[in-house]
Amino acid sequence: MKHYNISRHNSFYAVGLSYKKADAEIRGRFSLDVPAIDSLLITAKRQGIDGLMVISTCNRTELYGFAQHPFQLIKLLCDHTQGTIEAFQDVAYVYKNHEAISHIFRVGTGLDSQILGDFEIISQIKQSFYRSKKHDMANPFIERLCNSVIQASKRIKNETALSSGATSVAFASVQYILKNVPDVSNKEILLFGTGKIGRNTCENLIKHTENKHITLINRTRAKAEEVAGKFHLVVKEYGDLQTEIRKTDLLVVATGAQLPTVSKALIHTDRPLLILDLSVPKNVSDDVKELPNVTVVHLDQLSQITDETLQRRKKFVPKAEAIIEDIKHDFIKWLETRKFAPVINALKAKLNTMKEEELRFHAKKLDDYNPEQAEIITDRIIQKITRQFANHLRKTEVDTQDSLQLIQEVFQLEINTNE
């Protein structure tokens, strides 16, 4: 495998953990909110890391960046979360260079999602990129890579039906309710948390259950009222949570809190209560399961629901993979060109210097000297020489680094590293 790192000393790594090996509790320990991501990026910049992007969703936490050794990135992650190196090693993955590039393409196009074809991840990748850019941690490599992943995602959406049909965490939760809650349209439903998943769940509940008894509670009342206004729902104060739980048949928890917000002490009810916890980290304490009339279902159980929609989607995976390979090939070509561009530019500059010397010499010697003609001929020769070198460097069987070194030595080139 060829190396695709920009510098000779650093490699590009993807380090992280996902739903595949880490359960919700472990993922919760390694999850990062926005202030923690900002703090991590500031620390990385101070440590001299050139280029880093952080993704933290309910299904994964990942760092994409440049380092001499992946441990630099792993330590950054552990230092800014509740996770430990030992816990990380048990469930983690580390990809380097080409494998890291392939991984972010699969993640960004929904092929690595817990629910196949769930495209919400692409907006999270965009946000992660803008956050890195804000902290001056998005180098040209990361910028070009993100744009390529976004391009692949768009093409897969337009050219395949990988994302067809309603399948997401929000949809899966409603599917679960429809299958397991009899007479759902007459049940009292309480939605706690009105973030993206909460809003989507609310929309799906209204669409598929025809329930008119949905109440919203959010820490910030204004946000709850915004969602409630759209669907004509009831909003209650955060302080009423305990009272409202007592009256409800179904509690959907979708807050973005880093610690559990629903504990055993909060629940005093004689009626059967189903709780769906759609949050990572978990927002419902484990001790709630001890209550005799309460059933708790977490996001991970919901995401295992497979229906005809998912089976249909699987048919489009080969086409999606072909699109990824196509765009990834262009990215790798750009990367290789970027690697040798400074040397080719320096070679061109050196040949132009030689050309100027020769033209000045012949201008003095020849009586019928034609400067325009001489300029055209010599420029064409320089173009052909540099193109020959560039074509040689693009060949897969060529050791690019050795060839670049040889060109520099033969022509005694001074390289401008800022190019």
C-alpha positions in Angstrom: 0.0 0.0 0.0 1.3 3.4 -0.9 1.4 6.1 1.9 -0.9 9.0 1.5 0.3 11.2 4.4 1.1 14.8 3.5 4.4 15.0 5.5 7.1 12.4 5.8 6.8 12.3 9.6 3.1 12.3 10.3 0.4 9.9 9.2 -3.3 10.4 8.9 -5.3 8.4 11.5 -8.9 7.7 12.3 -9.2 6.6 15.9 -12.5 5.9 17.6 -15.3 3.6 18.8 -18.8 2.9 17.6 -22.0 0.9 18.3 -20.3 -2.2 16.7 -18.2 -3.0 19.8 -19.1 -0.4 22.4 -22.4 -0.4 24.1 -24.3 2.8 25.0 -22.7 3.0 28.4 -19.2 2.8 27.1 -20.0 5.2 24.2 -21.5 7.6 26.8 -18.1 7.7 28.7 -16.3 8.7 25.5 -19.0 11.1 24.2 -18.0 14.8 23.7 -20.3 17.8 23.8 -19.5 21.0 22.0 -17.4 22.7 24.7 -15.4 19.4 25.2 -14.7 19.3 21.4 -13.6 22.9 21.4 -11.3 22.2 24.4 -9.9 19.1 22.7 -9.1 21.1 19.4 -7.5 23.9 21.4 -5.2 21.4 23.2 -4.4 19.6 20.0 -3.4 22.9 18.4 -1.2 23.7 21.4 0.5 20.3 21.0 1.4 21.1 17.4 -1.0 18.7 15.8 -1.6 19.8 12.2 -5.2 19.0 11.2 -7.8 17.4 13.3 -11.6 16.7 13.1 -13.8 15.4 15.9 -17.1 13.5 15.5 -19.3 12.6 18.4 -22.8 11.2 17.9 -25.0 8.8 19.7 -23.4 5.9 17.8 -19.8 6.9 17.6 -16.9 9.1 18.8 -14.1 9.5 16.3 -11.0 11.6 15.8 -9.5 12.1 12.3 -6.1 13.8 12.3 -2.4 13.8 11.8 0.1 12.4 14.3 3.4 10.6 14.6 1.6 7.9 16.5 -2.1 7.3 17.1 -1.6 7.3 20.8 -1.4 11.1 20.6 -5.0 11.2 19.4 -6.2 8.5 21.8 -4.8 10.4 24.7 -6.4 13.6 23.6 -9.8 11.8 23.5 -9.4 10.2 27.0 -8.1 13.4 28.5 -11.3 15.2 27.4 -13.9 12.5 28.3 -14.7 10.1 31.1 -13.1 7.3 29.2 -9.8 5.5 30.0 -7.0 4.2 27.7 -7.8 0.6 28.9 -11.6 0.9 28.2 -10.8 2.5 24.8 -8.4 -0.4 23.8 -11.1 -3.0 24.5 -13.5 -1.5 22.0 -11.6 0.8 19.7 -10.4 0.8 16.1 -7.4 2.6 14.7 -7.1 3.2 10.9 -4.0 4.6 9.2 -3.6 6.6 5.9 -5.6 4.8 3.1 -7.7 2.8 5.6 -8.6 6.0 7.5 -9.6 7.7 4.3 -11.8 4.7 3.4 -13.4 4.6 6.8 -14.5 8.3 6.8 -16.1 7.7 3.3 -18.1 4.7 4.7 -19.1 6.7 7.8 -20.1 9.8 5.9 -22.3 7.9 3.3 -24.3 5.9 5.8 -22.7 2.5 5.0 -21.2 2.3 8.5 -24.4 3.6 10.3 -26.2 1.5 12.9 -29.2 1.8 10.6 -27.9 1.3 7.1 -28.3 4.4 4.9 -29.0 6.8 7.8 -27.6 10.0 6.3 -27.9 12.2 9.3 -24.2 11.7 9.9 -23.2 13.9 6.9 -24.6 17.0 8.6 -22.6 16.1 11.7 -19.4 15.7 9.6 -20.1 19.2 8.1 -20.5 20.7 11.6 -17.3 18.9 12.8 -15.4 20.4 9.8 -16.6 23.9 10.5 -15.7 23.5 14.2 -12.1 22.5 13.1 -11.9 25.4 10.7 -13.0 27.8 13.5 -10.0 26.6 15.5 -7.6 26.7 12.5 -7.3 22.9 12.6 -8.8 22.1 9.1 -5.8 21.9 6.8 -6.1 21.5 3.0 -6.1 17.7 3.3 -9.0 17.6 5.8 -10.9 20.2 3.8 -10.6 18.4 0.5 -11.4 15.0 2.2 -14.6 16.4 3.8 -15.7 17.9 0.5 -15.1 14.6 -1.2 -17.1 12.7 1.4 -20.0 15.2 1.1 -19.8 14.8 -2.7 -20.0 11.0 -2.4 -23.0 11.3 0.0 -24.8 13.6 -2.5 -24.2 11.2 -5.4 -25.4 8.2 -3.4 -28.6 10.0 -2.5 -29.2 11.0 -6.1 -28.1 7.9 -7.9 -29.2 5.1 -5.5 -32.2 4.3 -3.2 -29.9 3.6 -0.3 -31.7 6.2 1.9 -35.2 5.4 0.5 -38.0 4.7 3.0 -38.3 6.0 6.5 -35.7 4.4 8.6 -33.9 6.3 11.5 -33.7 6.0 15.2 -36.8 8.2 15.5 -38.7 6.0 13.0 -37.4 2.8 14.7 -38.7 4.0 18.1 -42.1 4.6 16.6 -42.1 1.2 14.9 -41.4 -0.3 18.3 -44.3 1.6 19.9 -46.7 0.5 17.2 -45.7 -3.1 17.6 -45.6 -3.2 21.4 -48.2 -0.7 22.7 -51.9 -1.6 22.2 -54.4 1.2 21.6 -51.5 3.7 21.2 -53.7 6.5 19.9 -55.4 6.8 23.3 -52.2 6.5 25.5 -50.7 9.5 27.4 -47.3 10.2 25.8 -44.6 12.4 27.3 -41.6 13.5 25.3 -38.7 14.8 27.4 -36.1 16.6 25.3 -36.6 18.4 22.0 -33.3 18.1 20.2 -33.0 16.7 16.7 -34.0 13.1 17.7 -36.7 14.3 20.0 -38.2 16.5 17.2 -38.0 13.7 14.7 -39.6 11.2 17.1 -42.4 13.7 17.8 -43.1 14.1 14.1 -43.1 10.4 13.5 -45.4 9.8 16.6 -48.0 12.3 15.3 -47.8 10.9 11.7 -48.1 7.2 12.6 -50.1 7.0 15.9 -52.7 9.7 15.4 -52.2 10.4 19.1 -53.6 13.7 20.5 -52.2 13.3 24.0 -48.6 14.2 23.6 -46.9 16.5 26.1 -43.5 18.1 25.7 -41.0 19.0 28.4 -37.6 20.6 27.8 -35.1 22.3 30.1 -35.4 25.4 27.9 -39.2 25.9 27.6 -38.8 28.2 24.5 -37.4 25.2 22.5 -40.3 23.0 23.6 -42.8 25.7 22.6 -41.2 26.0 19.2 -41.8 22.3 18.5 -45.2 22.2 20.2 -46.4 25.2 18.2 -45.7 23.4 15.0 -47.7 20.4 16.0 -50.3 22.0 18.4 -49.0 20.1 21.5 -49.1 20.8 25.2 -45.9 22.1 26.9 -45.2 21.7 30.6 -42.4 23.2 32.8 -39.2 21.2 33.5 -40.2 21.3 37.2 -43.4 19.4 36.4 -41.5 16.3 35.1 -42.2 14.1 38.1 -45.9 15.0 38.1 -46.2 14.4 34.3 -44.4 11.0 34.5 -47.0 9.9 37.1 -49.8 10.5 34.5 -48.1 9.0 31.4 -48.1 5.6 29.7 -45.2 6.2 27.5 -42.1 8.3 28.2 -39.7 9.2 25.4 -36.3 10.6 26.7 -34.2 12.4 24.1 -32.2 14.9 25.9 -28.5 15.8 25.2 -27.5 15.7 28.9 -24.1 14.1 29.8 -25.6 12.5 33.0 -28.9 10.6 33.6 -31.9 12.9 34.0 -34.5 10.2 34.8 -33.8 8.3 38.0 -35.8 5.7 40.1 -36.6 8.5 42.6 -38.3 10.5 40.0 -40.9 7.8 39.1 -43.9 7.1 41.3 -46.6 5.5 39.2 -49.0 2.6 39.6 -49.7 2.2 35.9 -47.5 0.3 33.4 -44.9 2.7 32.0 -42.8 2.2 28.9 -39.6 4.3 28.7 -37.7 4.7 25.5 -34.2 6.2 26.1 -33.0 7.7 22.8 -30.0 9.4 24.4 -26.2 8.7 24.4 -24.9 8.9 27.1 -27.9 7.1 28.6 -30.3 9.5 30.2 -32.3 6.9 32.2 -30.6 5.5 35.2 -30.1 1.7 35.3 -32.0 1.5 38.7 -35.2 2.5 36.9 -35.4 -1.1 35.6 -35.8 -2.3 39.2 -39.3 -0.8 39.3 -41.9 -3.7 38.7 -44.3 -1.9 36.3 -41.6 -0.1 34.2 -40.0 -1.3 31.0 -36.9 0.6 29.7 -35.8 0.2 26.1 -32.6 1.8 24.9 -31.6 3.2 21.5 -29.3 0.2 20.8 -32.3 -2.3 21.1 -34.4 -0.1 18.8 -31.6 0.2 16.2 -31.7 -3.6 15.8 -35.1 -3.5 14.3 -34.8 -4.6 10.7 -37.7 -4.3 8.3 -38.3 -4.6 4.5 -37.0 -1.1 4.1 -33.5 -2.1 5.3 -33.6 -5.3 3.3 -34.4 -3.2 0.2 -31.5 -0.8 1.0 -28.9 -3.6 1.1 -29.4 -4.1 -2.7 -27.9 -0.6 -3.3 -24.7 -1.1 -1.3 -22.5 -2.3 -4.3 -23.6 0.8 -6.3 -22.9 3.1 -3.3 -19.4 1.5 -2.9 -18.6 2.0 -6.6 -19.5 5.7 -6.2 -17.2 5.9 -3.2 -14.3 4.3 -5.0 -14.8 6.7 -7.9 -14.6 9.9 -5.7 -11.9 8.4 -3.5 -9.8 7.7 -6.6 -10.0 11.4 -7.5 -9.1 12.4 -3.9 -6.0 10.1 -3.9 -4.9 11.5 -7.3 -5.2 15.1 -5.9 -3.2 14.0 -2.9 -0.4 12.5 -4.9 -0.3 15.6 -7.1 -0.2 17.8 -4.1 2.7 15.8 -2.7 5.0 16.4 -5.8 3.6 19.8 -6.9 6.3 21.8 -5.0 9.1 19.8 -6.6 7.6 20.1 -10.1 7.1 23.9 -9.5 10.7 24.2 -8.3 11.9 22.3 -11.4 9.9 24.5 -13.7 11.4 27.6 -12.0 14.9 26.2 -12.4 14.4 25.4 -16.1 13.0 28.9 -16.6 16.2 30.4 -15.1 18.3 28.2 -17.4 16.1 29.4 -20.3 16.6 33.1 -19.5 20.4 32.7 -19.4 20.5 30.9 -22.7 18.1 33.3 -24.4 20.2 36.3 -23.2 23.4 34.6 -24.5 21.9 33.9 -28.0 20.3 37.3 -28.2 23.9 38.8 -28.1 25.4 36.2 -30.5 22.8 36.0 -33.3 22.1 38.7 -35.8 18.7 37.3 -36.8 17.5 36.4 -33.3 13.7 36.3 -32.9 12.8 36.7 -29.2 9.1 35.8 -29.6 9.9 32.6 -31.5 12.6 31.6 -29.0 10.2 32.2 -26.1 7.5 29.9 -27.7 10.0 27.1 -28.5 11.7 27.0 -25.1 8.4 27.3 -23.2 7.1 24.2 -25.0 10.3 22.3 -24.3 10.0 23.2 -20.5 6.4 22.1 -20.5 7.2 18.8 -22.1 10.0 18.1 -19.7 8.0 18.9 -16.5 5.1 16.8 -17.9 7.4 13.8 -18.4 8.5 14.1 -14.7 4.9 14.5 -13.5 3.7 11.5 -15.4 6.6 9.4 -14.0 5.7 10.4 -10.4 2.0 9.5 -11.0 2.9 5.9 -11.8 1.8 3.5 -9.1 4.9 1.3 -9.3 7.2 4.4 -8.7 8.5 5.2 -5.2 7.5 8.8 -5.2 9.6 9.9 -2.3 12.9 8.5 -3.8 12.1 10.0 -7.2 11.4 13.4 -5.7 14.7 13.2 -3.8 16.6 12.3 -6.9 15.0 15.2 -8.9 15.9 17.7 -6.2 19.5 16.5 -6.1 20.1 16.4 -9.8 18.7 19.9 -10.4 19.8 21.3 -7.0 16.3 22.6 -6.3 15.2 24.9 -3.5 11.7 23.8 -2.5 9.1 26.2 -1.3 7.2 24.2 1.4 4.3 26.6 1.5 3.0 25.6 -1.9 
